[in-house]
Amino acid sequence: MTTTESGTGHDERLRRVISRPMLAFFILGDVLGAGVYSLTGDVGGEVGGAIWLAFLVAFALAFLTAFAYLELVTKYPQAAGGALYTDRAFGLPFLTFLVTFAIMASGVTSATFAASRVGGDYFTGLTGVESPPTVLIGVVAILLVAAINLWGVAESVRVNIAITLVELAGLLFVIGIGAVVLAGGDGDPAQAFEFAGSGFGVVTGVLAGAATAFYAFLGFEDSVNLAEETKEPSRSFPPAMITGLLLAAVVYLLVAFTAAMTVPLDVLTESSGPLLEVVRRGAPDLPADEIFSAVSIFAVSNTMLINMLMASRLLYGMAGRGVLPGVFGRLTARRTPWVAIAFTTGLSVLLLATVDDLGDLSDTTVLLLTAVFLLVNIAALVLRRDPVAHDHFRAPTVVLVLGALVSAVFLLPITREASIYVLALWLLLAGVVLWAVNRLLMRTAANR
């Protein structure tokens, strides 16, 4: 067995326990999330009633880039994902570290933002308690996720599957209620084909809406960090990732059509819970706030679990490549990377306790992830000159080129506010400082 197939080169290996169906559910659960419950209205504000089109464009970007990830994860089935591929393709330690930092920042901030929602709006909606101790509840949620992560990856994925079924049931319930509204003649199907603005404004509106909707499709890339814990990764990943993404896209498109056809656009865009408006119109006697607060708590808990799994495996994989200190590669007796889990958990708790508004930070990490997608598509093309002994998935070259081009378009300022780019610059500068500190630590350790 080659090093590429077996692992990172660590003395201790992660345990291969994830089957193909488990991986498909992991990806589906990672893509489906609480974001869609609020994003639908935000996207409608950008594009108009044609919310589905923005979601379709966002799916196209995710699907194109998924092919690059599939080629690379089946070629190099190791933990660390995009950071590993960047390192192999370009061999620039500084760039590799920044990509590692960007991906880790995305995972930790997404998990922290989700934790803040558990102790905030959703807790209030479920219990009726005003001004709950948001930080305390969020910290408890983060620590519970860390405990599950330490328990083992198989157990973590089984928890993910259970929560995914709850999320899926909630979204299918919304679609069913919408169908009842439309069958009763109370909806407006034509609204789903109306656009905000005119002329080129339609194009910019769709792109801006797609940039917002793109957040709902993030997650498929997290799965590649579990390559060392997946059975037969070179065979399992292609069907699992394609199935998970397609199922998520179908659900999202049905939700987008349902919302646009059943709720007036002004109500949809101004509501903090646009999908709740669908239920209120179709089943006004149901305790919609309580039901969806409960479902949303499950959804954001899944977001926390998956992102913290990803971030810890990323650090483990990069320690194996010598990019980060080797201490991050240490495993428990159950083969879980305990130092990496402890570090990412501590970072999440610190963010939750010190940062008041995590929303802009989450938007910024999505921007940085889009830049990572651009690099991964290019890396897949560059690494065509690096053959491996085992069979692996090979994406059509035109798909990789299109993935890179679409990623570049989504990086343009027309898709987000200028403040997000400024914050991204500051975040990258923080990454540069951490790179210098990391380099000093690595040199000190090497000289001992």
N, C-alpha and C positions, 0 to 999 in steps of 0.2 A: 504493500500500500504506500502511495506517495505521501509526502508531507502535505501536499495540497489537499489530498483527500482526507487525511486523517486529522488535521488540526492545525494549530498555530505554531507548533514547535515547542509548546510549554511542556515541562516535565509532567504536569498533571493535566488530564483531559476533562473537558466537559462531557456529560453523559448523553448519548444519543437515545432519546426517548420519544421524540415527537414524530408521530406518524403523518402520512399525507393528509387524511381527513382532519386531524388536529391542526395541521398547518393551515389548511384552507379556512377553517373556522377562526383561527388566530388572525388571519389576514382580513377576513370579513368583519370580525369584531373590532379590529384596529381601525378599519376605514369607517364603519358605522360608528357614530358617536353622538354625543349631546349637541355638538356644533350645529347639526342640521335643524335642530329644534328652534334655533335663533337665526341661523344663517339665511333661511328662506326669505325672511322679510328684508334682511340687509341686501341680498341679491336683487330682490324686487325693486328696491330703491335705486339700484344702479341701472338695471336693464328694462324695467317695466314688467308687464305681465308674462313675458317670455322667459320666465325663470328657468325653465327646463333647458333652454338653449345655452345659458351660462353654465349650467351643470354639465351639459354635454361637452362643451368646449373644455371645461376643467377636467372632465374624464379623459378626453383625448390626450391632453398633456400627460396625465398620470399614466395612461395606458401605453403611450409611446415610450416614456421613460422606464416603465416596468419591463419592457423588452431588453433595455440595456442592463438593468439589474439582473434579469433572468440569465442573460449570457454570462455575466460576471460571477454571479453566485454559484452557477453550475460549473463554471470553470475554476473558480477559487472558493470552494465551500468552507469558508472560515468565518469566524466572528469578526466584526468591525465594519462590514459593509462598505459604504461610500468612501470612508477614510482609507480602507485597505486598497480599494481599486485606484484611488488617487495616488497612493504611495507606489503601487506597482507600475502605474502608467507613466508618472512624471518623475518619481524618485527625488522629490524636493521636500526635505524634512519640514521646512517652514510651512509650505502649502499643506502638507499632510496634517500638521498640527492644527492649522486654522480650520481645515475641514472637520477634523475630529472635534474641535471646540464648537464649531457651528452646529454639528449634529447633536452633540451632547447638550448644548444650550437649548436646542429645539426640544429635545426630549424632556429635560428637567423643567423648563419653563412651561411646557404644555401640561406636565403632571402637576406642577405647582398651581397653575391657573385652574386646573380641574379641582384641585383640593380646596381652593378658595371658594369655588362654586358649591362644593359639598356643604361647607359651613356657612354659606351665605343665602342666596336666593332660594335654592332648592330645599334647604333645611327649613327655611321660613315657610315655604309653600306647603311642605309636608306636615309640619308640626304646628304652624300658626304662631311660633315664637318670634317676636320682633327683636331685632338687634341681638342675634345669638352670638356667642363667642367664636367668631369666624376663624380666627387664627388657631385657637385651641382645637376646634373640631377638625380643621384642616390638617394640623400636625398629627392628631390621632389617626386620621385617614392615611396619611403618608407612612406612618409607622406600621399600620396594619398591612399596607402594600409591601413594605420592606420585609415583614415577617413572612408573607406568602412567597415573595421572591427568594428568600433564604430557604424556605421549606423545600423548594425544588422546582425545576422548570416544568416537569410533567404536571405537577399539582397546580402551578400557576396557569398553565394553558387550559386545564380542566375548569378552573374558576372562570377563566376568560370565556370558555364555551358556554357555561351556564349564564353568564351575564349577557353574552351576545344574543342568546335566545330571548331574553327579556327585552333587550333593545329592539330586536327584530319584531317581536310581538307588538311593541308600542307603535312602531312605524306602520306596520300592517293594519293596526287598529285605526290609525289616522286615515289611511287609504280607504279602508272599508267604510268609515263614517262619511268620507267625501263622496264615495260612490252612492251612498244613500241620499245625500243632499242632491246630487246631480240627477239621480233617478226620480226624485220628487219635483224636478223642474225648478229648483231654487237657485241653481248655480248660473254662471256666465262663462260657458266654454270659450267664447271668442276672446275673453280677456287674456287667455294663455298665449295668444299670438299678437299681442300689442306690445310695442316698444316705446321706451322713453326716448324723447328726442327725435331727430330726423337726420337724414343724410349720413355724413361721417360720424355724427353723434351716436348713431345706432351702433356703429362698429366699436367706438371707444366705450360705450355703455356695456356692450356685451363683454369686451375684454376686461373692463373693471369688475363686472359681475362675476366673470369667470375667475378672476384673481381672488375674489372673496370666496367663491364656491370651491376653489382649489383646496382650501383648508379642510373641507369635508372629505377630500380624497387622500389626504396625507395619512400615512400609516402603513401602506403596502411595503414601503422601503424599510420599515422597522424589522420586518420578518427576516431579512437577510442576515441580521446580526445573530439569529438563532441557527445558522447553518451548521455549526458544530454540534448542535443538540438535536438535529433532524436526521431521521433514518433515510439513507440513500438520498442525500440532498440534491444530487445532480438529476435524479429522476423525479423527485417529489415536488420541487419548486415550480416548474412550469405549469402543470395542471392546477396546483393549489393556488398560485398567485393569480392566474388568469380567471379561474372560477370565482375566487373571492372578490376580485375587482369587478367582474361582470355582474355578479349578484348585487353588490353594493350599488353599482350604477343603475341597475333596473329599479331597485327600491328608491333611490334618490330621484330618478326621473318621474316615477309614479307619484312620489310625495310632492314634487315641484308642480306637476300638472294638477294634482288634487288641490293644493293650496291656491294656485292661481285661478282655478275655475270655480271655487266655492266661496272665497272671501274677497270682498272689494279690495282693490290694490292699496288704497289709502289706509285701510284698517290693517292690512297685512304688513305694510312697511313701517307703520308706527307702533305696532304691538311688540312687546318684549318677548312674547310667546306666540309667534304666528301660527304654529300648528295647533295650539290650544284654541285658536279662533275657529279652526275647522271643526273641532269637537263641539265647541259651544254652539255652532250653527246647526250641526247635525244631531247632537244629543245634549240639549241644554240642561237636562236634569241630572246628568252625570257629574260627580265631583272631579271635574277635569283638572283643576289646579293640583289637587292632592295626588291624582293618578300620575300625572306627568312629572310632578316633582319627584315622585318615587322612581319612575323610570329613568329620569335624568340623573338621579343619584347613582343608579346602577351604571348608566352610560359613562359618566365622568369617572367613576371608580375604575371602569375598564380602561379608560384613557390613561389614568394614573398607572395602573398595573403594567400595561403594555409599554408605555414610554420609559418607565423605570427599568423594566426588563431590558429594553433596547440599550439604554444608556450604560447600564452596568456591563453588558456584553461588549459594547463598543470599547470601553476602557480596558476590559480584559484582553480583547483582540489586539489593541494597540500596544499594550504592554508586551504581548508576544512578538510584536514587530520591532520592539525596541524604541518606539516613539514616546512611550510613557514609562515611568519607573516600574520595574518588575513587580513591585508589591501589589499592583493592581491585578496581577495574574494569579494571586493566591486563592485557593479553593477550600471549601469546607469538605467534610467527609461525605456530604451529599452531592458534591461536585457543583456547588454554586459559588460564584466569585464574590466572597464576602467583603473583601476590602473595597471593591468597586461598588458594591451595593451600599455599604456604609458611607462611602464618599458622596455618591449621588443623593442618598437620602438626606445626609447632613446639608448638602447644598440646597436641596429643595426646601427643607425646614428653614434655612437661613433666608432664602428668597421670600418665603411666605411671611416670615416675621418682620422683614425690613422693607419690602417693596409694596407701596400702596396700590398702584395700578399696574397689573400684569398684562392688561389687554394689548397695549402698544408693544410691549416686549414680545408677546406671542406673535403679533403681526410681523415684527421684525425678523424673528427666527424663521417664519415662513418664507420671507424674502431671501434669507441666507440659504434656506433649504433649496429654493429654486436655483440659486447659484450652484449649489452642490449637484443638483440634477443636471445642469449644463456640463459640469466637469465629468460626471459619471458617463453621460452620453459620449463625450469626447474620449474618455478613458477606454470605453468599450471599443472604439475605433482604433485607438493607439495600440491596445493590447491584442489586436488581431495578429500582430507580428510575434506574439509570445505563445506558441502552441503548447498544449499540455497532452499528457499521455492518455487521459481518459476521455470518453465521449461527453459532450456537453451541449446545451442549447446554443444555437447560433441565430441571432436576430438578423433580419434583412438589413443590409447596409442603409437602404433608404430610410428605414424606420429610425435608425440611430441618428442619421443626419437631421431628419424632421424633428426628433426629440430635442436635439441640441438647438435647432432654430426656434422652436416653440418656447423652449425654456428661456432663450435670449429675449424673445418678445415679451414674455411675462416679467422680465427684469426691468423693462422700460418704465419711466416715470408716469406714463399715462395710466398705469394700472393701480397706483396707490398714491397716498399723500406724501408730500416732500418730507414731512417729519419722520416718516418711517425710514427713509434713506439716511437721514441724519443719525437716527438712533442706531441703525445698522453700522454706520461708520464708527460710532463710539463703542459698539459691541466688538467690532473687529480690532479696535485699538486695545480693548481689554484683552482680547485674544493674543495680541502681540506681546503685551506685558507678561501674560501667563506663559507664553512660549519662551521668553527670556528666563523666567523663573524656572521653568521645567528644564531648560537646557543647562542651567547652573546646577540643578539638583542631579541631573544625569551625569554631568562631568564630575561632580563631587563623589558620587557613588562609584564611578569608574576608576577614580584615583585611589580609592580605599584599598 
